[in-house]
């Protein structure tokens, strides 16, 4: 079956779950919001591809710069070493 389905998910609480595969059924991805539910049957390979696509998208989002704690520690150590040398 081919087709395009669009669903507008408002900013209410949305619950995602994956039901493990059984002998007769593949894994099921469920998206629930309020009284509405969408269920997709995927193979494990398709779920892995979906995970890769989502992770790639999220890695591409630019978050506000947050200081790296390890980098701050190195900078403090380097500054202390330079003060000792000077």
N, C-alpha and C positions, 0 to 999 in steps of 0.2 A: 504494500500500500504506500503510495506516495502522496505527499501533500505538505502543506505548510500550516502550522498551527501557531498562533500567537496568544500569549496569555499575559495580561497586565498584572504583575504582582506588586501590590502597593507596599508601603513601607511598614506594614504590620509584621508581626513575628512570623517567620517562615521556618518550617521544620523540614530538614532533609534526612532521609534514612536510606540504607541499602539493606535489603533482605538477601541473605545468602542464597546461593543456588541450591536447588534440591535435585533429586534424581530426574524429576520431570520438568522443572522450570529453571530458566537462567536467573542470574541475579536481577533484582528489581530495584530501581532507583525511584524513591517516592519523594515527591515535593508536596507538602501540605501547608495550606494557609487557610485559617478559619475552617469553614466547612467544605472547602474545595480540596481535591487531591488529584495529582497527576502521577501516573505510574508508567515508567519506561522499563522495558525488558531489554537488557544488554548482555552481551557475552563478556567474559572477563577481559578479553582483548579490547573490546569497545570501551569498557570502563577505564582501562589503562590509558587509552587514547584521550578520553574525555578528561581524565586527571591531568595528562600532559598539556592539553590545550588550556585548561583553567590555570594551571601553574605558570605556563608561559605568559598568559595574559596578566596574571597578578604580578609576576616578576617585572613586567614592562611598565607597571604603574609607578609613577614617580611619587614617592612619599616625601614629606618635608624632611629635610636633613636633620638627623638626630646624631648627636655626638657618639662616636664609638668609644666605649669605656676603655678598651685596650689601647686605642690610639691616644687617648688623654693621658693614660698612665705612662706610655712611652714618651710623650712630649714633656711631662713633668720630670721624668728621669733624665732625659736629655738636657733639660734646662738646668737641673741640679748639677749634672756633670760639667756643663759649660761654666757654671758659677764657680765650681771648685778649681777648674783649670785657670780661669781668669784671675 
